[in-house]
Amino acid sequence: MGEDRQVADMNFMTVAEVAALMRVSKMTVYRLVHNNELPAVRVGRSFRVPRQAVHDYLSDSYHGTA
């Protein structure tokens, strides 16, 4: 039951929404998903990416300047 609640609380984004947020092409997002760098759920023929996963990916990839 607890796991069902966690999934219900998740917010998913389409590949196009992720691409717009990251300011990259949809193909770049597909590459990240297929290379297991960005987790996603397949729904029919499309993918949905958890919003938190996108924010985590961007936070982990951030490189500040000196």
PDB file of N, CA, C and O in Angstrom:
ATOM      1  N   MET A   1       0.818  -1.202   0.000  1.00  0.00           N
ATOM      2  CA  MET A   1       0.000   0.000   0.000  1.00  0.00           C
ATOM      3  C   MET A   1       0.857   1.259   0.000  1.00  0.00           C
ATOM      4  O   MET A   1       0.526   2.228  -0.683  1.00  0.00           O
ATOM      5  N   GLY A   2       1.957   1.262   0.756  1.00  0.00           N
ATOM      6  CA  GLY A   2       2.829   2.424   0.809  1.00  0.00           C
ATOM      7  C   GLY A   2       3.457   2.729  -0.526  1.00  0.00           C
ATOM      8  O   GLY A   2       3.606   3.894  -0.894  1.00  0.00           O
ATOM      9  N   GLU A   3       3.831   1.686  -1.267  1.00  0.00           N
ATOM     10  CA  GLU A   3       4.433   1.871  -2.584  1.00  0.00           C
ATOM     11  C   GLU A   3       3.419   2.456  -3.566  1.00  0.00           C
ATOM     12  O   GLU A   3       3.773   3.298  -4.391  1.00  0.00           O
ATOM     13  N   ASP A   4       2.163   2.016  -3.484  1.00  0.00           N
ATOM     14  CA  ASP A   4       1.115   2.570  -4.334  1.00  0.00           C
ATOM     15  C   ASP A   4       0.959   4.066  -4.084  1.00  0.00           C
ATOM     16  O   ASP A   4       0.730   4.833  -5.019  1.00  0.00           O
ATOM     17  N   ARG A   5       1.079   4.471  -2.856  1.00  0.00           N
ATOM     18  CA  ARG A   5       0.935   5.881  -2.491  1.00  0.00           C
ATOM     19  C   ARG A   5       2.088   6.694  -3.066  1.00  0.00           C
ATOM     20  O   ARG A   5       1.887   7.816  -3.531  1.00  0.00           O
ATOM     21  N   GLN A   6       3.310   6.126  -3.037  1.00  0.00           N
ATOM     22  CA  GLN A   6       4.462   6.834  -3.575  1.00  0.00           C
ATOM     23  C   GLN A   6       4.294   7.072  -5.077  1.00  0.00           C
ATOM     24  O   GLN A   6       4.583   8.166  -5.562  1.00  0.00           O
ATOM     25  N   VAL A   7       3.837   6.074  -5.807  1.00  0.00           N
ATOM     26  CA  VAL A   7       3.637   6.218  -7.245  1.00  0.00           C
ATOM     27  C   VAL A   7       2.522   7.218  -7.519  1.00  0.00           C
ATOM     28  O   VAL A   7       2.629   8.025  -8.443  1.00  0.00           O
ATOM     29  N   ALA A   8       1.473   7.176  -6.743  1.00  0.00           N
ATOM     30  CA  ALA A   8       0.355   8.104  -6.940  1.00  0.00           C
ATOM     31  C   ALA A   8       0.784   9.547  -6.709  1.00  0.00           C
ATOM     32  O   ALA A   8       0.222  10.461  -7.312  1.00  0.00           O
ATOM     33  N   ASP A   9       1.761   9.763  -5.852  1.00  0.00           N
ATOM     34  CA  ASP A   9       2.220  11.116  -5.543  1.00  0.00           C
ATOM     35  C   ASP A   9       3.235  11.648  -6.560  1.00  0.00           C
ATOM     36  O   ASP A   9       3.585  12.827  -6.526  1.00  0.00           O
ATOM     37  N   MET A  10       3.711  10.779  -7.469  1.00  0.00           N
ATOM     38  CA  MET A  10       4.707  11.195  -8.445  1.00  0.00           C
ATOM     39  C   MET A  10       4.062  12.037  -9.541  1.00  0.00           C
ATOM     40  O   MET A  10       2.900  11.843  -9.900  1.00  0.00           O
ATOM     41  N   ASN A  11       4.836  12.962 -10.054  1.00  0.00           N
ATOM     42  CA  ASN A  11       4.383  13.833 -11.131  1.00  0.00           C
ATOM     43  C   ASN A  11       5.266  13.531 -12.336  1.00  0.00           C
ATOM     44  O   ASN A  11       6.490  13.640 -12.253  1.00  0.00           O
ATOM     45  N   PHE A  12       4.647  13.149 -13.464  1.00  0.00           N
ATOM     46  CA  PHE A  12       5.394  12.754 -14.645  1.00  0.00           C
ATOM     47  C   PHE A  12       5.343  13.824 -15.720  1.00  0.00           C
ATOM     48  O   PHE A  12       4.384  14.589 -15.816  1.00  0.00           O
ATOM     49  N   MET A  13       6.403  13.861 -16.532  1.00  0.00           N
ATOM     50  CA  MET A  13       6.512  14.806 -17.637  1.00  0.00           C
ATOM     51  C   MET A  13       6.693  14.028 -18.938  1.00  0.00           C
ATOM     52  O   MET A  13       7.240  12.925 -18.937  1.00  0.00           O
ATOM     53  N   THR A  14       6.237  14.597 -20.031  1.00  0.00           N
ATOM     54  CA  THR A  14       6.483  13.997 -21.331  1.00  0.00           C
ATOM     55  C   THR A  14       7.914  14.321 -21.773  1.00  0.00           C
ATOM     56  O   THR A  14       8.573  15.188 -21.200  1.00  0.00           O
ATOM     57  N   VAL A  15       8.377  13.610 -22.801  1.00  0.00           N
ATOM     58  CA  VAL A  15       9.710  13.881 -23.341  1.00  0.00           C
ATOM     59  C   VAL A  15       9.786  15.318 -23.847  1.00  0.00           C
ATOM     60  O   VAL A  15      10.800  15.989 -23.651  1.00  0.00           O
ATOM     61  N   ALA A  16       8.732  15.793 -24.492  1.00  0.00           N
ATOM     62  CA  ALA A  16       8.719  17.172 -24.996  1.00  0.00           C
ATOM     63  C   ALA A  16       8.816  18.187 -23.853  1.00  0.00           C
ATOM     64  O   ALA A  16       9.498  19.203 -23.985  1.00  0.00           O
ATOM     65  N   GLU A  17       8.144  17.921 -22.744  1.00  0.00           N
ATOM     66  CA  GLU A  17       8.207  18.826 -21.589  1.00  0.00           C
ATOM     67  C   GLU A  17       9.599  18.827 -20.972  1.00  0.00           C
ATOM     68  O   GLU A  17      10.109  19.876 -20.578  1.00  0.00           O
ATOM     69  N   VAL A  18      10.213  17.650 -20.889  1.00  0.00           N
ATOM     70  CA  VAL A  18      11.574  17.557 -20.352  1.00  0.00           C
ATOM     71  C   VAL A  18      12.537  18.327 -21.259  1.00  0.00           C
ATOM     72  O   VAL A  18      13.384  19.079 -20.777  1.00  0.00           O
ATOM     73  N   ALA A  19      12.403  18.135 -22.562  1.00  0.00           N
ATOM     74  CA  ALA A  19      13.273  18.819 -23.518  1.00  0.00           C
ATOM     75  C   ALA A  19      13.134  20.337 -23.394  1.00  0.00           C
ATOM     76  O   ALA A  19      14.129  21.061 -23.420  1.00  0.00           O
ATOM     77  N   ALA A  20      11.906  20.810 -23.261  1.00  0.00           N
ATOM     78  CA  ALA A  20      11.682  22.251 -23.116  1.00  0.00           C
ATOM     79  C   ALA A  20      12.288  22.773 -21.819  1.00  0.00           C
ATOM     80  O   ALA A  20      12.898  23.842 -21.805  1.00  0.00           O
ATOM     81  N   LEU A  21      12.127  22.033 -20.741  1.00  0.00           N
ATOM     82  CA  LEU A  21      12.668  22.453 -19.445  1.00  0.00           C
ATOM     83  C   LEU A  21      14.194  22.504 -19.476  1.00  0.00           C
ATOM     84  O   LEU A  21      14.804  23.435 -18.950  1.00  0.00           O
ATOM     85  N   MET A  22      14.805  21.493 -20.099  1.00  0.00           N
ATOM     86  CA  MET A  22      16.266  21.405 -20.158  1.00  0.00           C
ATOM     87  C   MET A  22      16.855  22.217 -21.305  1.00  0.00           C
ATOM     88  O   MET A  22      18.069  22.403 -21.384  1.00  0.00           O
ATOM     89  N   ARG A  23      15.972  22.706 -22.210  1.00  0.00           N
ATOM     90  CA  ARG A  23      16.392  23.462 -23.395  1.00  0.00           C
ATOM     91  C   ARG A  23      17.339  22.645 -24.262  1.00  0.00           C
ATOM     92  O   ARG A  23      18.399  23.112 -24.678  1.00  0.00           O
ATOM     93  N   VAL A  24      16.916  21.392 -24.523  1.00  0.00           N
ATOM     94  CA  VAL A  24      17.625  20.487 -25.417  1.00  0.00           C
ATOM     95  C   VAL A  24      16.595  19.879 -26.372  1.00  0.00           C
ATOM     96  O   VAL A  24      15.397  20.126 -26.236  1.00  0.00           O
ATOM     97  N   SER A  25      17.060  19.091 -27.329  1.00  0.00           N
ATOM     98  CA  SER A  25      16.135  18.456 -28.264  1.00  0.00           C
ATOM     99  C   SER A  25      15.492  17.227 -27.624  1.00  0.00           C
ATOM    100  O   SER A  25      15.987  16.692 -26.632  1.00  0.00           O
ATOM    101  N   LYS A  26      14.381  16.795 -28.213  1.00  0.00           N
ATOM    102  CA  LYS A  26      13.736  15.574 -27.732  1.00  0.00           C
ATOM    103  C   LYS A  26      14.664  14.378 -27.917  1.00  0.00           C
ATOM    104  O   LYS A  26      14.658  13.462 -27.095  1.00  0.00           O
ATOM    105  N   MET A  27      15.458  14.373 -28.978  1.00  0.00           N
ATOM    106  CA  MET A  27      16.393  13.271 -29.214  1.00  0.00           C
ATOM    107  C   MET A  27      17.409  13.164 -28.080  1.00  0.00           C
ATOM    108  O   MET A  27      17.788  12.057 -27.697  1.00  0.00           O
ATOM    109  N   THR A  28      17.849  14.277 -27.546  1.00  0.00           N
ATOM    110  CA  THR A  28      18.775  14.257 -26.409  1.00  0.00           C
ATOM    111  C   THR A  28      18.115  13.606 -25.202  1.00  0.00           C
ATOM    112  O   THR A  28      18.754  12.829 -24.493  1.00  0.00           O
ATOM    113  N   VAL A  29      16.863  13.909 -24.964  1.00  0.00           N
ATOM    114  CA  VAL A  29      16.138  13.296 -23.842  1.00  0.00           C
ATOM    115  C   VAL A  29      16.005  11.794 -24.074  1.00  0.00           C
ATOM    116  O   VAL A  29      16.221  11.004 -23.155  1.00  0.00           O
ATOM    117  N   TYR A  30      15.650  11.395 -25.299  1.00  0.00           N
ATOM    118  CA  TYR A  30      15.555   9.964 -25.609  1.00  0.00           C
ATOM    119  C   TYR A  30      16.890   9.266 -25.380  1.00  0.00           C
ATOM    120  O   TYR A  30      16.919   8.148 -24.865  1.00  0.00           O
ATOM    121  N   ARG A  31      17.994   9.907 -25.753  1.00  0.00           N
ATOM    122  CA  ARG A  31      19.322   9.316 -25.513  1.00  0.00           C
ATOM    123  C   ARG A  31      19.583   9.141 -24.021  1.00  0.00           C
ATOM    124  O   ARG A  31      20.095   8.105 -23.597  1.00  0.00           O
ATOM    125  N   LEU A  32      19.238  10.138 -23.232  1.00  0.00           N
ATOM    126  CA  LEU A  32      19.423  10.044 -21.780  1.00  0.00           C
ATOM    127  C   LEU A  32      18.607   8.888 -21.201  1.00  0.00           C
ATOM    128  O   LEU A  32      19.077   8.163 -20.324  1.00  0.00           O
ATOM    129  N   VAL A  33      17.392   8.727 -21.696  1.00  0.00           N
ATOM    130  CA  VAL A  33      16.526   7.638 -21.220  1.00  0.00           C
ATOM    131  C   VAL A  33      17.091   6.288 -21.634  1.00  0.00           C
ATOM    132  O   VAL A  33      17.180   5.374 -20.814  1.00  0.00           O
ATOM    133  N   HIS A  34      17.472   6.155 -22.897  1.00  0.00           N
ATOM    134  CA  HIS A  34      17.970   4.870 -23.393  1.00  0.00           C
ATOM    135  C   HIS A  34      19.324   4.496 -22.807  1.00  0.00           C
ATOM    136  O   HIS A  34      19.654   3.313 -22.725  1.00  0.00           O
ATOM    137  N   ASN A  35      20.116   5.486 -22.398  1.00  0.00           N
ATOM    138  CA  ASN A  35      21.411   5.221 -21.757  1.00  0.00           C
ATOM    139  C   ASN A  35      21.284   5.078 -20.241  1.00  0.00           C
ATOM    140  O   ASN A  35      22.288   5.004 -19.532  1.00  0.00           O
ATOM    141  N   ASN A  36      20.049   5.040 -19.750  1.00  0.00           N
ATOM    142  CA  ASN A  36      19.769   4.898 -18.314  1.00  0.00           C
ATOM    143  C   ASN A  36      20.354   6.025 -17.472  1.00  0.00           C
ATOM    144  O   ASN A  36      20.641   5.833 -16.291  1.00  0.00           O
ATOM    145  N   GLU A  37      20.529   7.190 -18.069  1.00  0.00           N
ATOM    146  CA  GLU A  37      20.987   8.351 -17.315  1.00  0.00           C
ATOM    147  C   GLU A  37      19.808   9.108 -16.713  1.00  0.00           C
ATOM    148  O   GLU A  37      19.962   9.862 -15.753  1.00  0.00           O
ATOM    149  N   LEU A  38      18.636   8.897 -17.289  1.00  0.00           N
ATOM    150  CA  LEU A  38      17.417   9.549 -16.829  1.00  0.00           C
ATOM    151  C   LEU A  38      16.325   8.483 -16.759  1.00  0.00           C
ATOM    152  O   LEU A  38      15.953   7.915 -17.786  1.00  0.00           O
ATOM    153  N   PRO A  39      15.810   8.204 -15.563  1.00  0.00           N
ATOM    154  CA  PRO A  39      14.786   7.157 -15.453  1.00  0.00           C
ATOM    155  C   PRO A  39      13.476   7.577 -16.114  1.00  0.00           C
ATOM    156  O   PRO A  39      13.104   8.751 -16.111  1.00  0.00           O
ATOM    157  N   ALA A  40      12.794   6.596 -16.674  1.00  0.00           N
ATOM    158  CA  ALA A  40      11.520   6.872 -17.341  1.00  0.00           C
ATOM    159  C   ALA A  40      10.646   5.634 -17.290  1.00  0.00           C
ATOM    160  O   ALA A  40      11.127   4.518 -17.096  1.00  0.00           O
ATOM    161  N   VAL A  41       9.357   5.857 -17.466  1.00  0.00           N
ATOM    162  CA  VAL A  41       8.371   4.793 -17.510  1.00  0.00           C
ATOM    163  C   VAL A  41       7.800   4.786 -18.922  1.00  0.00           C
ATOM    164  O   VAL A  41       7.460   5.832 -19.473  1.00  0.00           O
ATOM    165  N   ARG A  42       7.702   3.609 -19.489  1.00  0.00           N
ATOM    166  CA  ARG A  42       7.120   3.516 -20.830  1.00  0.00           C
ATOM    167  C   ARG A  42       5.612   3.341 -20.711  1.00  0.00           C
ATOM    168  O   ARG A  42       5.137   2.448 -20.009  1.00  0.00           O
ATOM    169  N   VAL A  43       4.866   4.194 -21.400  1.00  0.00           N
ATOM    170  CA  VAL A  43       3.410   4.137 -21.422  1.00  0.00           C
ATOM    171  C   VAL A  43       3.016   4.001 -22.885  1.00  0.00           C
ATOM    172  O   VAL A  43       3.061   4.970 -23.643  1.00  0.00           O
ATOM    173  N   GLY A  44       2.631   2.797 -23.273  1.00  0.00           N
ATOM    174  CA  GLY A  44       2.337   2.553 -24.682  1.00  0.00           C
ATOM    175  C   GLY A  44       3.603   2.725 -25.496  1.00  0.00           C
ATOM    176  O   GLY A  44       4.591   2.025 -25.273  1.00  0.00           O
ATOM    177  N   ARG A  45       3.579   3.650 -26.436  1.00  0.00           N
ATOM    178  CA  ARG A  45       4.742   3.889 -27.281  1.00  0.00           C
ATOM    179  C   ARG A  45       5.534   5.115 -26.852  1.00  0.00           C
ATOM    180  O   ARG A  45       6.489   5.499 -27.528  1.00  0.00           O
ATOM    181  N   SER A  46       5.158   5.730 -25.752  1.00  0.00           N
ATOM    182  CA  SER A  46       5.845   6.937 -25.307  1.00  0.00           C
ATOM    183  C   SER A  46       6.442   6.748 -23.919  1.00  0.00           C
ATOM    184  O   SER A  46       6.165   5.762 -23.235  1.00  0.00           O
ATOM    185  N   PHE A  47       7.256   7.698 -23.523  1.00  0.00           N
ATOM    186  CA  PHE A  47       7.903   7.663 -22.217  1.00  0.00           C
ATOM    187  C   PHE A  47       7.377   8.795 -21.349  1.00  0.00           C
ATOM    188  O   PHE A  47       6.998   9.858 -21.841  1.00  0.00           O
ATOM    189  N   ARG A  48       7.363   8.543 -20.054  1.00  0.00           N
ATOM    190  CA  ARG A  48       7.066   9.575 -19.063  1.00  0.00           C
ATOM    191  C   ARG A  48       8.225   9.581 -18.073  1.00  0.00           C
ATOM    192  O   ARG A  48       8.682   8.532 -17.620  1.00  0.00           O
ATOM    193  N   VAL A  49       8.683  10.773 -17.750  1.00  0.00           N
ATOM    194  CA  VAL A  49       9.834  10.943 -16.873  1.00  0.00           C
ATOM    195  C   VAL A  49       9.365  11.591 -15.576  1.00  0.00           C
ATOM    196  O   VAL A  49       8.682  12.615 -15.612  1.00  0.00           O
ATOM    197  N   PRO A  50       9.722  11.009 -14.428  1.00  0.00           N
ATOM    198  CA  PRO A  50       9.341  11.654 -13.158  1.00  0.00           C
ATOM    199  C   PRO A  50       9.977  13.046 -13.053  1.00  0.00           C
ATOM    200  O   PRO A  50      11.170  13.221 -13.301  1.00  0.00           O
ATOM    201  N   ARG A  51       9.164  14.014 -12.685  1.00  0.00           N
ATOM    202  CA  ARG A  51       9.655  15.396 -12.567  1.00  0.00           C
ATOM    203  C   ARG A  51      10.850  15.487 -11.613  1.00  0.00           C
ATOM    204  O   ARG A  51      11.807  16.213 -11.885  1.00  0.00           O
ATOM    205  N   GLN A  52      10.796  14.761 -10.513  1.00  0.00           N
ATOM    206  CA  GLN A  52      11.898  14.807  -9.548  1.00  0.00           C
ATOM    207  C   GLN A  52      13.186  14.258 -10.159  1.00  0.00           C
ATOM    208  O   GLN A  52      14.272  14.739  -9.837  1.00  0.00           O
ATOM    209  N   ALA A  53      13.079  13.256 -11.036  1.00  0.00           N
ATOM    210  CA  ALA A  53      14.257  12.682 -11.683  1.00  0.00           C
ATOM    211  C   ALA A  53      14.949  13.716 -12.572  1.00  0.00           C
ATOM    212  O   ALA A  53      16.177  13.746 -12.652  1.00  0.00           O
ATOM    213  N   VAL A  54      14.165  14.558 -13.236  1.00  0.00           N
ATOM    214  CA  VAL A  54      14.741  15.611 -14.071  1.00  0.00           C
ATOM    215  C   VAL A  54      15.491  16.609 -13.199  1.00  0.00           C
ATOM    216  O   VAL A  54      16.616  16.995 -13.518  1.00  0.00           O
ATOM    217  N   HIS A  55      14.879  17.023 -12.111  1.00  0.00           N
ATOM    218  CA  HIS A  55      15.533  17.975 -11.216  1.00  0.00           C
ATOM    219  C   HIS A  55      16.781  17.365 -10.579  1.00  0.00           C
ATOM    220  O   HIS A  55      17.791  18.050 -10.421  1.00  0.00           O
ATOM    221  N   ASP A  56      16.720  16.090 -10.215  1.00  0.00           N
ATOM    222  CA  ASP A  56      17.891  15.411  -9.653  1.00  0.00           C
ATOM    223  C   ASP A  56      19.017  15.334 -10.678  1.00  0.00           C
ATOM    224  O   ASP A  56      20.179  15.572 -10.348  1.00  0.00           O
ATOM    225  N   TYR A  57      18.672  15.000 -11.923  1.00  0.00           N
ATOM    226  CA  TYR A  57      19.676  14.906 -12.981  1.00  0.00           C
ATOM    227  C   TYR A  57      20.358  16.256 -13.183  1.00  0.00           C
ATOM    228  O   TYR A  57      21.583  16.327 -13.275  1.00  0.00           O
ATOM    229  N   LEU A  58      19.576  17.313 -13.250  1.00  0.00           N
ATOM    230  CA  LEU A  58      20.146  18.640 -13.449  1.00  0.00           C
ATOM    231  C   LEU A  58      21.001  19.075 -12.260  1.00  0.00           C
ATOM    232  O   LEU A  58      22.052  19.689 -12.444  1.00  0.00           O
ATOM    233  N   SER A  59      20.560  18.763 -11.057  1.00  0.00           N
ATOM    234  CA  SER A  59      21.335  19.119  -9.866  1.00  0.00           C
ATOM    235  C   SER A  59      22.663  18.368  -9.818  1.00  0.00           C
ATOM    236  O   SER A  59      23.698  18.940  -9.477  1.00  0.00           O
ATOM    237  N   ASP A  60      22.622  17.086 -10.163  1.00  0.00           N
ATOM    238  CA  ASP A  60      23.836  16.266 -10.140  1.00  0.00           C
ATOM    239  C   ASP A  60      24.797  16.656 -11.264  1.00  0.00           C
ATOM    240  O   ASP A  60      26.005  16.448 -11.144  1.00  0.00           O
ATOM    241  N   SER A  61      24.273  17.220 -12.353  1.00  0.00           N
ATOM    242  CA  SER A  61      25.095  17.566 -13.505  1.00  0.00           C
ATOM    243  C   SER A  61      25.632  18.990 -13.447  1.00  0.00           C
ATOM    244  O   SER A  61      26.463  19.374 -14.270  1.00  0.00           O
ATOM    245  N   TYR A  62      25.170  19.764 -12.494  1.00  0.00           N
ATOM    246  CA  TYR A  62      25.549  21.156 -12.419  1.00  0.00           C
ATOM    247  C   TYR A  62      27.016  21.310 -12.058  1.00  0.00           C
ATOM    248  O   TYR A  62      27.498  20.686 -11.112  1.00  0.00           O
ATOM    249  N   HIS A  63      27.728  22.144 -12.814  1.00  0.00           N
ATOM    250  CA  HIS A  63      29.130  22.460 -12.540  1.00  0.00           C
ATOM    251  C   HIS A  63      29.250  23.957 -12.407  1.00  0.00           C
ATOM    252  O   HIS A  63      29.037  24.696 -13.368  1.00  0.00           O
ATOM    253  N   GLY A  64      29.591  24.404 -11.215  1.00  0.00           N
ATOM    254  CA  GLY A  64      29.754  25.837 -10.990  1.00  0.00           C
ATOM    255  C   GLY A  64      31.076  26.317 -11.553  1.00  0.00           C
ATOM    256  O   GLY A  64      31.995  25.523 -11.753  1.00  0.00           O
ATOM    257  N   THR A  65      31.176  27.609 -11.808  1.00  0.00           N
ATOM    258  CA  THR A  65      32.419  28.181 -12.293  1.00  0.00           C
ATOM    259  C   THR A  65      33.213  28.718 -11.121  1.00  0.00           C
ATOM    260  O   THR A  65      32.647  29.120 -10.105  1.00  0.00           O
ATOM    261  N   ALA A  66      34.490  28.721 -11.264  1.00  0.00           N
ATOM    262  CA  ALA A  66      35.375  29.155 -10.173  1.00  0.00           C
ATOM    263  C   ALA A  66      35.568  30.635 -10.129  1.00  0.00           C
ATOM    264  O   ALA A  66      36.286  31.138  -9.265  1.00  0.00           O
TER     265      ALA A  66
END
